[in-house]
Amino acid sequence: MTTSSILGQFDLCADKTQFPDLDNGYYYPVDVRIRLFGDATRWAMVAELLGYGPRAGNLVDFMYCFGNCLTRGEPGFGGSLDRVDNMAEIDPDGAEVYAGGVRWSSAGPH
């Protein structure tokens, strides 16, 4: 395990757009967490980006996993999870988004 091998994995994932993007235009950031593990031979990092996704109409957790000891998958984007199970109960008309002075919902412009 060397610094250059770790940074090399980050660079490779960034080149493939598989690295956390804190300036993503598709969601509004709420929280970011990074978990790190390392010993003499192994290292791992999980970056968790939580944000509101207007297209999904939900709080979405984006997970990015890196390391030399991953048990499944490739380094980079690991998937996403909707965090609110009852969004339809909270907002029965669908998520509303304001764009260009027009209010949009799942039913269309208002």
Backbone atoms as SQL, in Angstrom:
CREATE TABLE atoms (id INTEGER PRIMARY KEY, chain TEXT, resi INTEGER, resn TEXT, atom TEXT, x REAL, y REAL, z REAL);
INSERT INTO atoms VALUES
  (1, 'A', 1, 'MET', 'N', 0.851, -1.169, 0.000),
  (2, 'A', 1, 'MET', 'CA', 0.000, 0.000, 0.000),
  (3, 'A', 1, 'MET', 'C', 0.898, 1.234, 0.000),
  (4, 'A', 2, 'THR', 'N', 0.757, 2.061, -1.046),
  (5, 'A', 2, 'THR', 'CA', 1.532, 3.299, -1.139),
  (6, 'A', 2, 'THR', 'C', 0.592, 4.461, -1.417),
  (7, 'A', 3, 'THR', 'N', 1.071, 5.637, -1.124),
  (8, 'A', 3, 'THR', 'CA', 0.285, 6.829, -1.407),
  (9, 'A', 3, 'THR', 'C', -0.025, 6.932, -2.894),
  (10, 'A', 4, 'SER', 'N', 0.942, 6.618, -3.742),
  (11, 'A', 4, 'SER', 'CA', 0.717, 6.720, -5.187),
  (12, 'A', 4, 'SER', 'C', -0.309, 5.693, -5.671),
  (13, 'A', 5, 'SER', 'N', -0.386, 4.510, -5.057),
  (14, 'A', 5, 'SER', 'CA', -1.398, 3.532, -5.483),
  (15, 'A', 5, 'SER', 'C', -2.796, 3.991, -5.072),
  (16, 'A', 6, 'ILE', 'N', -2.917, 4.607, -3.909),
  (17, 'A', 6, 'ILE', 'CA', -4.210, 5.129, -3.466),
  (18, 'A', 6, 'ILE', 'C', -4.647, 6.278, -4.368),
  (19, 'A', 7, 'LEU', 'N', -3.753, 7.241, -4.576),
  (20, 'A', 7, 'LEU', 'CA', -4.088, 8.372, -5.447),
  (21, 'A', 7, 'LEU', 'C', -4.333, 7.916, -6.879),
  (22, 'A', 8, 'GLY', 'N', -3.622, 6.879, -7.324),
  (23, 'A', 8, 'GLY', 'CA', -3.840, 6.326, -8.656),
  (24, 'A', 8, 'GLY', 'C', -5.257, 5.779, -8.809),
  (25, 'A', 9, 'GLN', 'N', -5.760, 5.099, -7.775),
  (26, 'A', 9, 'GLN', 'CA', -7.133, 4.594, -7.829),
  (27, 'A', 9, 'GLN', 'C', -8.126, 5.755, -7.877),
  (28, 'A', 10, 'PHE', 'N', -7.887, 6.788, -7.074),
  (29, 'A', 10, 'PHE', 'CA', -8.763, 7.969, -7.105),
  (30, 'A', 10, 'PHE', 'C', -8.748, 8.618, -8.486),
  (31, 'A', 11, 'ASP', 'N', -7.562, 8.791, -9.061),
  (32, 'A', 11, 'ASP', 'CA', -7.443, 9.412, -10.388),
  (33, 'A', 11, 'ASP', 'C', -8.153, 8.591, -11.457),
  (34, 'A', 12, 'LEU', 'N', -7.979, 7.282, -11.414),
  (35, 'A', 12, 'LEU', 'CA', -8.633, 6.409, -12.391),
  (36, 'A', 12, 'LEU', 'C', -10.148, 6.514, -12.287),
  (37, 'A', 13, 'CYS', 'N', -10.673, 6.526, -11.068),
  (38, 'A', 13, 'CYS', 'CA', -12.119, 6.655, -10.871),
  (39, 'A', 13, 'CYS', 'C', -12.609, 8.037, -11.301),
  (40, 'A', 14, 'ALA', 'N', -11.835, 9.064, -11.032),
  (41, 'A', 14, 'ALA', 'CA', -12.223, 10.417, -11.459),
  (42, 'A', 14, 'ALA', 'C', -12.261, 10.511, -12.976),
  (43, 'A', 15, 'ASP', 'N', -11.305, 9.881, -13.663),
  (44, 'A', 15, 'ASP', 'CA', -11.297, 9.882, -15.131),
  (45, 'A', 15, 'ASP', 'C', -12.532, 9.201, -15.695),
  (46, 'A', 16, 'LYS', 'N', -13.066, 8.209, -14.971),
  (47, 'A', 16, 'LYS', 'CA', -14.256, 7.474, -15.425),
  (48, 'A', 16, 'LYS', 'C', -15.537, 8.054, -14.819),
  (49, 'A', 17, 'THR', 'N', -15.460, 9.265, -14.242),
  (50, 'A', 17, 'THR', 'CA', -16.569, 9.925, -13.534),
  (51, 'A', 17, 'THR', 'C', -17.186, 9.017, -12.470),
  (52, 'A', 18, 'GLN', 'N', -16.341, 8.293, -11.750),
  (53, 'A', 18, 'GLN', 'CA', -16.773, 7.405, -10.678),
  (54, 'A', 18, 'GLN', 'C', -16.279, 7.898, -9.321),
  (55, 'A', 19, 'PHE', 'N', -16.014, 9.212, -9.219),
  (56, 'A', 19, 'PHE', 'CA', -15.513, 9.796, -7.983),
  (57, 'A', 19, 'PHE', 'C', -16.574, 10.759, -7.455),
  (58, 'A', 20, 'PRO', 'N', -16.714, 10.913, -6.140),
  (59, 'A', 20, 'PRO', 'CA', -17.745, 11.796, -5.587),
  (60, 'A', 20, 'PRO', 'C', -17.653, 13.208, -6.158),
  (61, 'A', 21, 'ASP', 'N', -18.791, 13.704, -6.614),
  (62, 'A', 21, 'ASP', 'CA', -18.879, 15.049, -7.182),
  (63, 'A', 21, 'ASP', 'C', -19.731, 15.901, -6.250),
  (64, 'A', 22, 'LEU', 'N', -19.088, 16.773, -5.483),
  (65, 'A', 22, 'LEU', 'CA', -19.811, 17.610, -4.533),
  (66, 'A', 22, 'LEU', 'C', -20.533, 18.767, -5.214),
  (67, 'A', 23, 'ASP', 'N', -20.310, 18.934, -6.509),
  (68, 'A', 23, 'ASP', 'CA', -20.946, 20.019, -7.262),
  (69, 'A', 23, 'ASP', 'C', -21.897, 19.434, -8.312),
  (70, 'A', 24, 'ASN', 'N', -22.549, 18.336, -7.973),
  (71, 'A', 24, 'ASN', 'CA', -23.469, 17.660, -8.881),
  (72, 'A', 24, 'ASN', 'C', -24.744, 18.493, -9.018),
  (73, 'A', 25, 'GLY', 'N', -25.127, 18.804, -10.244),
  (74, 'A', 25, 'GLY', 'CA', -26.301, 19.633, -10.485),
  (75, 'A', 25, 'GLY', 'C', -27.621, 18.901, -10.390),
  (76, 'A', 26, 'TYR', 'N', -27.598, 17.590, -10.162),
  (77, 'A', 26, 'TYR', 'CA', -28.827, 16.800, -10.135),
  (78, 'A', 26, 'TYR', 'C', -29.393, 16.591, -8.736),
  (79, 'A', 27, 'TYR', 'N', -28.742, 17.124, -7.729),
  (80, 'A', 27, 'TYR', 'CA', -29.294, 17.023, -6.384),
  (81, 'A', 27, 'TYR', 'C', -28.797, 18.190, -5.545),
  (82, 'A', 28, 'TYR', 'N', -29.504, 18.454, -4.454),
  (83, 'A', 28, 'TYR', 'CA', -29.146, 19.510, -3.528),
  (84, 'A', 28, 'TYR', 'C', -28.493, 18.865, -2.311),
  (85, 'A', 29, 'PRO', 'N', -27.197, 19.128, -2.071),
  (86, 'A', 29, 'PRO', 'CA', -26.472, 18.457, -0.984),
  (87, 'A', 29, 'PRO', 'C', -27.084, 18.736, 0.384),
  (88, 'A', 30, 'VAL', 'N', -27.119, 17.704, 1.208),
  (89, 'A', 30, 'VAL', 'CA', -27.594, 17.804, 2.579),
  (90, 'A', 30, 'VAL', 'C', -26.459, 17.468, 3.541),
  (91, 'A', 31, 'ASP', 'N', -25.736, 16.370, 3.274),
  (92, 'A', 31, 'ASP', 'CA', -24.686, 15.917, 4.180),
  (93, 'A', 31, 'ASP', 'C', -23.668, 15.086, 3.403),
  (94, 'A', 32, 'VAL', 'N', -22.439, 15.069, 3.866),
  (95, 'A', 32, 'VAL', 'CA', -21.380, 14.240, 3.293),
  (96, 'A', 32, 'VAL', 'C', -20.649, 13.574, 4.448),
  (97, 'A', 33, 'ARG', 'N', -20.419, 12.267, 4.304),
  (98, 'A', 33, 'ARG', 'CA', -19.663, 11.536, 5.318),
  (99, 'A', 33, 'ARG', 'C', -18.595, 10.705, 4.633),
  (100, 'A', 34, 'ILE', 'N', -17.439, 10.627, 5.257),
  (101, 'A', 34, 'ILE', 'CA', -16.352, 9.794, 4.739),
  (102, 'A', 34, 'ILE', 'C', -15.901, 8.875, 5.862),
  (103, 'A', 35, 'ARG', 'N', -15.855, 7.585, 5.548),
  (104, 'A', 35, 'ARG', 'CA', -15.377, 6.586, 6.500),
  (105, 'A', 35, 'ARG', 'C', -14.083, 6.003, 5.953),
  (106, 'A', 36, 'LEU', 'N', -13.068, 5.915, 6.810),
  (107, 'A', 36, 'LEU', 'CA', -11.746, 5.448, 6.399),
  (108, 'A', 36, 'LEU', 'C', -11.310, 4.269, 7.266),
  (109, 'A', 37, 'PHE', 'N', -10.603, 3.332, 6.638),
  (110, 'A', 37, 'PHE', 'CA', -10.021, 2.202, 7.338),
  (111, 'A', 37, 'PHE', 'C', -8.637, 1.959, 6.756),
  (112, 'A', 38, 'GLY', 'N', -7.714, 1.582, 7.602),
  (113, 'A', 38, 'GLY', 'CA', -6.394, 1.231, 7.101),
  (114, 'A', 38, 'GLY', 'C', -5.580, 0.480, 8.136),
  (115, 'A', 39, 'ASP', 'N', -4.765, -0.445, 7.656),
  (116, 'A', 39, 'ASP', 'CA', -3.766, -1.087, 8.496),
  (117, 'A', 39, 'ASP', 'C', -2.489, -1.187, 7.665),
  (118, 'A', 40, 'ALA', 'N', -1.600, -2.072, 8.000),
  (119, 'A', 40, 'ALA', 'CA', -0.310, -2.145, 7.316),
  (120, 'A', 40, 'ALA', 'C', -0.429, -2.528, 5.842),
  (121, 'A', 41, 'THR', 'N', -1.461, -3.276, 5.468),
  (122, 'A', 41, 'THR', 'CA', -1.560, -3.751, 4.078),
  (123, 'A', 41, 'THR', 'C', -2.880, -3.416, 3.386),
  (124, 'A', 42, 'ARG', 'N', -3.893, -3.046, 4.140),
  (125, 'A', 42, 'ARG', 'CA', -5.217, -2.811, 3.551),
  (126, 'A', 42, 'ARG', 'C', -5.687, -1.392, 3.822),
  (127, 'A', 43, 'TRP', 'N', -6.520, -0.885, 2.894),
  (128, 'A', 43, 'TRP', 'CA', -7.144, 0.407, 3.112),
  (129, 'A', 43, 'TRP', 'C', -8.514, 0.409, 2.423),
  (130, 'A', 44, 'ALA', 'N', -9.417, 1.205, 2.957),
  (131, 'A', 44, 'ALA', 'CA', -10.746, 1.353, 2.364),
  (132, 'A', 44, 'ALA', 'C', -11.291, 2.727, 2.718),
  (133, 'A', 45, 'MET', 'N', -12.085, 3.266, 1.811),
  (134, 'A', 45, 'MET', 'CA', -12.754, 4.543, 2.031),
  (135, 'A', 45, 'MET', 'C', -14.153, 4.449, 1.446),
  (136, 'A', 46, 'VAL', 'N', -15.140, 4.897, 2.207),
  (137, 'A', 46, 'VAL', 'CA', -16.504, 5.003, 1.715),
  (138, 'A', 46, 'VAL', 'C', -16.917, 6.464, 1.856),
  (139, 'A', 47, 'ALA', 'N', -17.325, 7.063, 0.742),
  (140, 'A', 47, 'ALA', 'CA', -17.842, 8.432, 0.747),
  (141, 'A', 47, 'ALA', 'C', -19.342, 8.343, 0.513),
  (142, 'A', 48, 'GLU', 'N', -20.100, 8.972, 1.393),
  (143, 'A', 48, 'GLU', 'CA', -21.557, 8.939, 1.340),
  (144, 'A', 48, 'GLU', 'C', -22.047, 10.365, 1.138),
  (145, 'A', 49, 'LEU', 'N', -22.696, 10.614, 0.002),
  (146, 'A', 49, 'LEU', 'CA', -23.237, 11.927, -0.304),
  (147, 'A', 49, 'LEU', 'C', -24.749, 11.852, -0.215),
  (148, 'A', 50, 'LEU', 'N', -25.331, 12.601, 0.706),
  (149, 'A', 50, 'LEU', 'CA', -26.774, 12.630, 0.876),
  (150, 'A', 50, 'LEU', 'C', -27.286, 13.940, 0.315),
  (151, 'A', 51, 'GLY', 'N', -28.317, 13.856, -0.515),
  (152, 'A', 51, 'GLY', 'CA', -28.887, 15.068, -1.081),
  (153, 'A', 51, 'GLY', 'C', -30.316, 14.856, -1.514),
  (154, 'A', 52, 'TYR', 'N', -31.015, 15.973, -1.735),
  (155, 'A', 52, 'TYR', 'CA', -32.377, 15.886, -2.242),
  (156, 'A', 52, 'TYR', 'C', -32.311, 15.858, -3.758),
  (157, 'A', 53, 'GLY', 'N', -32.886, 14.830, -4.357),
  (158, 'A', 53, 'GLY', 'CA', -32.933, 14.695, -5.809),
  (159, 'A', 53, 'GLY', 'C', -34.305, 15.057, -6.324),
  (160, 'A', 54, 'PRO', 'N', -34.473, 16.227, -6.961),
  (161, 'A', 54, 'PRO', 'CA', -35.795, 16.621, -7.433),
  (162, 'A', 54, 'PRO', 'C', -36.382, 15.653, -8.454),
  (163, 'A', 55, 'ARG', 'N', -35.558, 15.047, -9.276),
  (164, 'A', 55, 'ARG', 'CA', -36.072, 14.072, -10.245),
  (165, 'A', 55, 'ARG', 'C', -36.583, 12.827, -9.537),
  (166, 'A', 56, 'ALA', 'N', -35.902, 12.414, -8.493),
  (167, 'A', 56, 'ALA', 'CA', -36.331, 11.243, -7.730),
  (168, 'A', 56, 'ALA', 'C', -37.430, 11.609, -6.741),
  (169, 'A', 57, 'GLY', 'N', -37.518, 12.899, -6.398),
  (170, 'A', 57, 'GLY', 'CA', -38.489, 13.330, -5.407),
  (171, 'A', 57, 'GLY', 'C', -38.226, 12.716, -4.049),
  (172, 'A', 58, 'ASN', 'N', -36.947, 12.608, -3.679),
  (173, 'A', 58, 'ASN', 'CA', -36.595, 11.916, -2.446),
  (174, 'A', 58, 'ASN', 'C', -35.205, 12.344, -1.990),
  (175, 'A', 59, 'LEU', 'N', -34.902, 12.063, -0.730),
  (176, 'A', 59, 'LEU', 'CA', -33.526, 12.164, -0.262),
  (177, 'A', 59, 'LEU', 'C', -32.795, 10.938, -0.772),
  (178, 'A', 60, 'VAL', 'N', -31.675, 11.157, -1.439),
  (179, 'A', 60, 'VAL', 'CA', -30.944, 10.054, -2.059),
  (180, 'A', 60, 'VAL', 'C', -29.535, 10.010, -1.477),
  (181, 'A', 61, 'ASP', 'N', -29.116, 8.810, -1.120),
  (182, 'A', 61, 'ASP', 'CA', -27.790, 8.548, -0.585),
  (183, 'A', 61, 'ASP', 'C', -26.937, 7.949, -1.710),
  (184, 'A', 62, 'PHE', 'N', -25.889, 8.655, -2.125),
  (185, 'A', 62, 'PHE', 'CA', -24.975, 8.158, -3.157),
  (186, 'A', 62, 'PHE', 'C', -23.726, 7.629, -2.462),
  (187, 'A', 63, 'MET', 'N', -23.376, 6.377, -2.725),
  (188, 'A', 63, 'MET', 'CA', -22.249, 5.729, -2.063),
  (189, 'A', 63, 'MET', 'C', -21.100, 5.512, -3.050),
  (190, 'A', 64, 'TYR', 'N', -19.890, 5.844, -2.621),
  (191, 'A', 64, 'TYR', 'CA', -18.675, 5.622, -3.406),
  (192, 'A', 64, 'TYR', 'C', -17.712, 4.820, -2.541),
  (193, 'A', 65, 'CYS', 'N', -17.206, 3.705, -3.054),
  (194, 'A', 65, 'CYS', 'CA', -16.327, 2.816, -2.300),
  (195, 'A', 65, 'CYS', 'C', -14.969, 2.704, -2.995),
  (196, 'A', 66, 'PHE', 'N', -13.913, 2.751, -2.207),
  (197, 'A', 66, 'PHE', 'CA', -12.556, 2.652, -2.731),
  (198, 'A', 66, 'PHE', 'C', -11.741, 1.767, -1.807),
  (199, 'A', 67, 'GLY', 'N', -10.666, 1.209, -2.305),
  (200, 'A', 67, 'GLY', 'CA', -9.762, 0.458, -1.455),
  (201, 'A', 67, 'GLY', 'C', -9.148, -0.736, -2.158),
  (202, 'A', 68, 'ASN', 'N', -8.225, -1.383, -1.452),
  (203, 'A', 68, 'ASN', 'CA', -7.582, -2.581, -1.996),
  (204, 'A', 68, 'ASN', 'C', -8.114, -3.847, -1.322),
  (205, 'A', 69, 'CYS', 'N', -9.187, -3.722, -0.550),
  (206, 'A', 69, 'CYS', 'CA', -9.742, -4.889, 0.136),
  (207, 'A', 69, 'CYS', 'C', -11.259, -4.978, -0.031),
  (208, 'A', 70, 'LEU', 'N', -11.778, -4.411, -1.128),
  (209, 'A', 70, 'LEU', 'CA', -13.216, -4.484, -1.367),
  (210, 'A', 70, 'LEU', 'C', -13.615, -5.930, -1.617),
  (211, 'A', 71, 'THR', 'N', -14.711, -6.357, -1.022),
  (212, 'A', 71, 'THR', 'CA', -15.143, -7.751, -1.162),
  (213, 'A', 71, 'THR', 'C', -16.060, -7.965, -2.362),
  (214, 'A', 72, 'ARG', 'N', -16.610, -6.869, -2.921),
  (215, 'A', 72, 'ARG', 'CA', -17.408, -6.995, -4.142),
  (216, 'A', 72, 'ARG', 'C', -17.441, -5.651, -4.855),
  (217, 'A', 73, 'GLY', 'N', -17.652, -5.714, -6.160),
  (218, 'A', 73, 'GLY', 'CA', -17.715, -4.498, -6.956),
  (219, 'A', 73, 'GLY', 'C', -16.350, -3.904, -7.242),
  (220, 'A', 74, 'GLU', 'N', -16.379, -2.909, -8.097),
  (221, 'A', 74, 'GLU', 'CA', -15.167, -2.185, -8.470),
  (222, 'A', 74, 'GLU', 'C', -15.104, -0.867, -7.706),
  (223, 'A', 75, 'PRO', 'N', -13.927, -0.299, -7.536),
  (224, 'A', 75, 'PRO', 'CA', -13.829, 1.005, -6.883),
  (225, 'A', 75, 'PRO', 'C', -14.610, 2.057, -7.668),
  (226, 'A', 76, 'GLY', 'N', -15.199, 2.981, -6.940),
  (227, 'A', 76, 'GLY', 'CA', -15.957, 4.071, -7.541),
  (228, 'A', 76, 'GLY', 'C', -17.387, 4.077, -7.051),
  (229, 'A', 77, 'PHE', 'N', -18.294, 4.508, -7.915),
  (230, 'A', 77, 'PHE', 'CA', -19.703, 4.620, -7.552),
  (231, 'A', 77, 'PHE', 'C', -20.257, 3.258, -7.173),
  (232, 'A', 78, 'GLY', 'N', -20.843, 3.172, -5.991),
  (233, 'A', 78, 'GLY', 'CA', -21.340, 1.898, -5.497),
  (234, 'A', 78, 'GLY', 'C', -22.845, 1.760, -5.508),
  (235, 'A', 79, 'GLY', 'N', -23.560, 2.833, -5.849),
  (236, 'A', 79, 'GLY', 'CA', -25.014, 2.761, -5.902),
  (237, 'A', 79, 'GLY', 'C', -25.655, 3.884, -5.122),
  (238, 'A', 80, 'SER', 'N', -26.981, 3.896, -5.149),
  (239, 'A', 80, 'SER', 'CA', -27.726, 4.920, -4.436),
  (240, 'A', 80, 'SER', 'C', -28.927, 4.290, -3.742),
  (241, 'A', 81, 'LEU', 'N', -29.375, 4.956, -2.691),
  (242, 'A', 81, 'LEU', 'CA', -30.521, 4.497, -1.908),
  (243, 'A', 81, 'LEU', 'C', -31.455, 5.664, -1.661),
  (244, 'A', 82, 'ASP', 'N', -32.766, 5.456, -1.867),
  (245, 'A', 82, 'ASP', 'CA', -33.747, 6.451, -1.445),
  (246, 'A', 82, 'ASP', 'C', -33.881, 6.338, 0.065),
  (247, 'A', 83, 'ARG', 'N', -33.861, 7.473, 0.757),
  (248, 'A', 83, 'ARG', 'CA', -33.857, 7.449, 2.214),
  (249, 'A', 83, 'ARG', 'C', -35.233, 7.630, 2.850),
  (250, 'A', 84, 'VAL', 'N', -36.228, 8.120, 2.114),
  (251, 'A', 84, 'VAL', 'CA', -37.558, 8.318, 2.681),
  (252, 'A', 84, 'VAL', 'C', -38.498, 7.298, 2.054),
  (253, 'A', 85, 'ASP', 'N', -38.949, 6.340, 2.861),
  (254, 'A', 85, 'ASP', 'CA', -39.802, 5.265, 2.352),
  (255, 'A', 85, 'ASP', 'C', -41.231, 5.716, 2.068),
  (256, 'A', 86, 'ASN', 'N', -41.710, 6.729, 2.759),
  (257, 'A', 86, 'ASN', 'CA', -43.099, 7.144, 2.608),
  (258, 'A', 86, 'ASN', 'C', -43.233, 8.524, 1.959),
  (259, 'A', 87, 'MET', 'N', -42.412, 8.809, 0.943),
  (260, 'A', 87, 'MET', 'CA', -42.441, 10.115, 0.298),
  (261, 'A', 87, 'MET', 'C', -43.820, 10.411, -0.287),
  (262, 'A', 88, 'ALA', 'N', -44.528, 9.410, -0.815),
  (263, 'A', 88, 'ALA', 'CA', -45.861, 9.620, -1.390),
  (264, 'A', 88, 'ALA', 'C', -46.852, 10.090, -0.318),
  (265, 'A', 89, 'GLU', 'N', -46.692, 9.649, 0.921),
  (266, 'A', 89, 'GLU', 'CA', -47.560, 10.102, 2.005),
  (267, 'A', 89, 'GLU', 'C', -47.230, 11.527, 2.418),
  (268, 'A', 90, 'ILE', 'N', -45.954, 11.852, 2.390),
  (269, 'A', 90, 'ILE', 'CA', -45.512, 13.183, 2.793),
  (270, 'A', 90, 'ILE', 'C', -45.920, 14.220, 1.751),
  (271, 'A', 91, 'ASP', 'N', -45.751, 13.894, 0.466),
  (272, 'A', 91, 'ASP', 'CA', -46.063, 14.807, -0.631),
  (273, 'A', 91, 'ASP', 'C', -46.884, 14.047, -1.673),
  (274, 'A', 92, 'PRO', 'N', -48.198, 13.895, -1.453),
  (275, 'A', 92, 'PRO', 'CA', -49.019, 13.065, -2.342),
  (276, 'A', 92, 'PRO', 'C', -49.102, 13.584, -3.773),
  (277, 'A', 93, 'ASP', 'N', -48.854, 14.869, -3.998),
  (278, 'A', 93, 'ASP', 'CA', -48.919, 15.428, -5.350),
  (279, 'A', 93, 'ASP', 'C', -47.605, 15.264, -6.102),
  (280, 'A', 94, 'GLY', 'N', -46.616, 14.674, -5.492),
  (281, 'A', 94, 'GLY', 'CA', -45.306, 14.511, -6.124),
  (282, 'A', 94, 'GLY', 'C', -44.391, 15.656, -5.755),
  (283, 'A', 95, 'ALA', 'N', -43.133, 15.456, -5.999),
  (284, 'A', 95, 'ALA', 'CA', -42.137, 16.477, -5.679),
  (285, 'A', 95, 'ALA', 'C', -42.357, 17.702, -6.536),
  (286, 'A', 96, 'GLU', 'N', -42.243, 18.864, -5.925),
  (287, 'A', 96, 'GLU', 'CA', -42.391, 20.102, -6.676),
  (288, 'A', 96, 'GLU', 'C', -41.029, 20.758, -6.846),
  (289, 'A', 97, 'VAL', 'N', -40.792, 21.283, -8.019),
  (290, 'A', 97, 'VAL', 'CA', -39.545, 21.947, -8.342),
  (291, 'A', 97, 'VAL', 'C', -39.888, 23.287, -8.954),
  (292, 'A', 98, 'TYR', 'N', -39.198, 24.337, -8.547),
  (293, 'A', 98, 'TYR', 'CA', -39.393, 25.654, -9.125),
  (294, 'A', 98, 'TYR', 'C', -38.271, 25.936, -10.096),
  (295, 'A', 99, 'ALA', 'N', -38.622, 26.221, -11.343),
  (296, 'A', 99, 'ALA', 'CA', -37.623, 26.513, -12.368),
  (297, 'A', 99, 'ALA', 'C', -38.153, 27.614, -13.270),
  (298, 'A', 100, 'GLY', 'N', -37.393, 28.680, -13.424),
  (299, 'A', 100, 'GLY', 'CA', -37.799, 29.770, -14.305),
  (300, 'A', 100, 'GLY', 'C', -39.108, 30.415, -13.904),
  (301, 'A', 101, 'GLY', 'N', -39.400, 30.453, -12.618),
  (302, 'A', 101, 'GLY', 'CA', -40.627, 31.075, -12.125),
  (303, 'A', 101, 'GLY', 'C', -41.847, 30.182, -12.288),
  (304, 'A', 102, 'VAL', 'N', -41.683, 28.974, -12.792),
  (305, 'A', 102, 'VAL', 'CA', -42.815, 28.055, -12.971),
  (306, 'A', 102, 'VAL', 'C', -42.677, 26.916, -11.974),
  (307, 'A', 103, 'ARG', 'N', -43.777, 26.578, -11.320),
  (308, 'A', 103, 'ARG', 'CA', -43.761, 25.466, -10.380),
  (309, 'A', 103, 'ARG', 'C', -44.074, 24.185, -11.145),
  (310, 'A', 104, 'TRP', 'N', -43.200, 23.186, -11.028),
  (311, 'A', 104, 'TRP', 'CA', -43.372, 21.903, -11.682),
  (312, 'A', 104, 'TRP', 'C', -43.608, 20.841, -10.645),
  (313, 'A', 105, 'SER', 'N', -44.451, 19.889, -10.960),
  (314, 'A', 105, 'SER', 'CA', -44.622, 18.708, -10.123),
  (315, 'A', 105, 'SER', 'C', -44.731, 17.512, -11.037),
  (316, 'A', 106, 'SER', 'N', -45.006, 16.348, -10.481),
  (317, 'A', 106, 'SER', 'CA', -45.140, 15.149, -11.308),
  (318, 'A', 106, 'SER', 'C', -46.328, 15.275, -12.271),
  (319, 'A', 107, 'ALA', 'N', -47.248, 16.198, -11.983),
  (320, 'A', 107, 'ALA', 'CA', -48.410, 16.412, -12.852),
  (321, 'A', 107, 'ALA', 'C', -48.113, 17.415, -13.971),
  (322, 'A', 108, 'GLY', 'N', -46.962, 18.065, -13.942),
  (323, 'A', 108, 'GLY', 'CA', -46.594, 19.036, -14.975),
  (324, 'A', 108, 'GLY', 'C', -46.491, 20.448, -14.406),
  (325, 'A', 109, 'PRO', 'N', -46.399, 21.480, -15.313),
  (326, 'A', 109, 'PRO', 'CA', -46.242, 22.867, -14.845),
  (327, 'A', 109, 'PRO', 'C', -47.535, 23.413, -14.249),
  (328, 'A', 110, 'HIS', 'N', -47.400, 24.327, -13.278),
  (329, 'A', 110, 'HIS', 'CA', -48.550, 24.997, -12.646),
  (330, 'A', 110, 'HIS', 'C', -48.394, 26.494, -12.820);
